[in-house]
Amino acid sequence: MGEDGEAAARMEAGLALRAAAAACDGFSGRLLRKLPFLAHAANAPAGGACARGAGCRVLGCTGFARALEAAARAEALDRRLLAPCEGGPE
């Protein structure tokens, strides 16, 4: 990969990380600490741990930033769906 390709990859990773950070707006510190584990679990192979190269999916920086964004959006959706339940019966 040449310098232009590396610069483009860094730019893409930076934009993906910025999108992940924007998706986390309003989250508590506790949830922010939990989010990388949720992103990793969503991308882990079914059936538990794997030996390197045997069905493992390795994420680069951009891929993991996108997984963080997806986990943040899923968490935000779950919280919106649960919000009516927190106030008690209507």
SULSUL-V677051 format. One line per field, one symbol per residue. phi: phi as a letter, one per 20 degrees, with the letter a starting at -180 (. if undefined). psi: psi as a letter, one per 20 degrees, with the letter a starting at -180 (. if undefined). burial: + if it has 16 or more other ideal C-beta (glycine too) atoms within 10 Angstrom, else -. A space follows every 50 residues. Layout:
BEGIN
phi: ???
psi: ???
burial: ???
END
This chain:
BEGIN
phi: .efffffffffffffffffffffegnfffffffegfffffffdfffnnfc fgndnfdeeegffffffffffffffffgfffegfffenfe
psi: pagghgghgggggghhhghgghijpiqrhghhhhghhggghhjqqqjbqq qpimjqoppaggghhhhggghghggggghhhighhhiaq.
burial: ------------+--++-++--++--+-------+--++---+------- -----------+-+++++++++--++--------------
END
